[in-house]
Amino acid sequence: MIQRIQSIFLLVASGALFGQFGLPYLQTPDGNLAHNVPQLADGVLNPLDNIGLLGLTLLGGLVSLVAVFLYRNRPLQAKLTGGTILISIFYWSWRLWSPTSP
């Protein structure tokens, strides 16, 4: 049973991170000049287009999901949650300031 609101937030965070595999960041129509960019050659931009983003997305989602089940060990859950926040900050920093970002 979920005892803390933090567990619900961790489930939402895990779902959001894993949801990035199902929903693309960007889609371009056929014939658009953006298809010349290597990451958009298939018309869709998602975590699978960059190995670093793939790793950070998987790591953040897995750590969030594991932290949900550590409700009896509160200090470890807090450390993992802090680590997930740092992973997310690093992920979005990479995403926004990467030289290959569209």
C-alpha positions as CSV (number, residue, x, y, z in Angstrom):
1,M,0.0,0.0,0.0
2,I,1.2,3.5,-0.8
3,Q,1.9,5.2,2.5
4,R,3.5,8.5,1.4
5,I,2.6,11.1,-1.2
6,Q,6.3,10.8,-2.2
7,S,5.6,7.3,-3.6
8,I,2.9,8.7,-5.9
9,F,5.3,11.4,-7.2
10,L,8.0,8.8,-7.8
11,L,5.5,6.7,-9.8
12,V,4.5,9.7,-11.8
13,A,8.2,10.6,-12.4
14,S,9.0,7.0,-13.5
15,G,5.9,7.0,-15.8
16,A,7.0,10.3,-17.3
17,L,10.5,9.1,-18.0
18,F,9.4,5.8,-19.5
19,G,6.6,7.6,-21.4
20,Q,9.3,9.3,-23.5
21,F,9.8,6.1,-25.4
22,G,6.2,6.1,-26.5
23,L,5.8,9.8,-27.2
24,P,8.3,11.5,-29.5
25,Y,9.8,14.9,-28.6
26,L,9.3,16.1,-32.1
27,Q,7.6,14.9,-35.3
28,T,8.2,16.4,-38.8
29,P,6.0,15.9,-41.8
30,D,7.4,14.2,-44.9
31,G,9.2,16.5,-47.3
32,N,10.3,18.9,-44.5
33,L,13.9,20.2,-44.6
34,A,14.4,19.0,-41.0
35,H,14.7,15.4,-42.4
36,N,18.3,16.4,-43.4
37,V,19.3,16.4,-39.7
38,P,20.6,12.9,-38.9
39,Q,18.5,12.6,-35.7
40,L,15.3,13.5,-37.7
41,A,16.0,11.2,-40.6
42,D,13.0,9.1,-39.6
43,G,10.8,12.1,-38.9
44,V,10.7,11.5,-35.1
45,L,13.0,12.7,-32.3
46,N,13.0,10.5,-29.2
47,P,15.6,9.1,-26.6
48,L,16.6,6.3,-29.0
49,D,18.3,8.9,-31.3
50,N,21.2,9.5,-28.8
51,I,22.8,6.9,-26.7
52,G,23.5,9.3,-23.8
53,L,19.9,10.4,-23.6
54,L,18.8,6.8,-23.8
55,G,21.0,5.9,-20.9
56,L,19.9,8.8,-18.8
57,T,16.2,8.2,-19.5
58,L,16.5,4.5,-18.5
59,L,18.6,5.2,-15.4
60,G,16.2,7.9,-14.2
61,G,13.1,5.8,-14.8
62,L,14.6,2.7,-13.1
63,V,15.9,4.6,-10.1
64,S,12.5,6.3,-9.6
65,L,10.7,3.0,-9.9
66,V,13.1,1.2,-7.4
67,A,12.8,4.1,-4.9
68,V,9.0,3.5,-4.7
69,F,9.6,0.1,-3.1
70,L,12.1,1.4,-0.6
71,Y,9.4,3.0,1.6
72,R,10.7,1.1,4.7
73,N,14.2,2.5,4.2
74,R,13.5,6.2,4.2
75,P,17.1,7.5,4.1
76,L,18.0,5.4,1.1
77,Q,14.8,6.4,-0.6
78,A,15.6,10.1,-0.1
79,K,19.2,9.6,-1.5
80,L,17.8,7.8,-4.6
81,T,15.2,10.5,-5.1
82,G,18.0,13.2,-4.9
83,G,20.0,11.2,-7.4
84,T,17.1,11.0,-9.7
85,I,16.7,14.8,-9.5
86,L,20.4,15.2,-10.4
87,I,20.0,12.8,-13.3
88,S,17.0,14.8,-14.6
89,I,18.9,18.0,-14.3
90,F,21.8,16.6,-16.2
91,Y,19.5,15.1,-18.8
92,W,17.7,18.3,-19.5
93,S,21.0,20.2,-19.5
94,W,22.4,17.8,-22.1
95,R,19.1,18.0,-24.1
96,L,19.0,21.8,-24.2
97,W,22.7,22.6,-24.7
98,S,23.8,19.6,-26.8
99,P,25.3,20.8,-30.1
100,T,23.2,18.2,-32.0
101,S,19.9,19.3,-30.4
102,P,17.5,20.5,-33.1
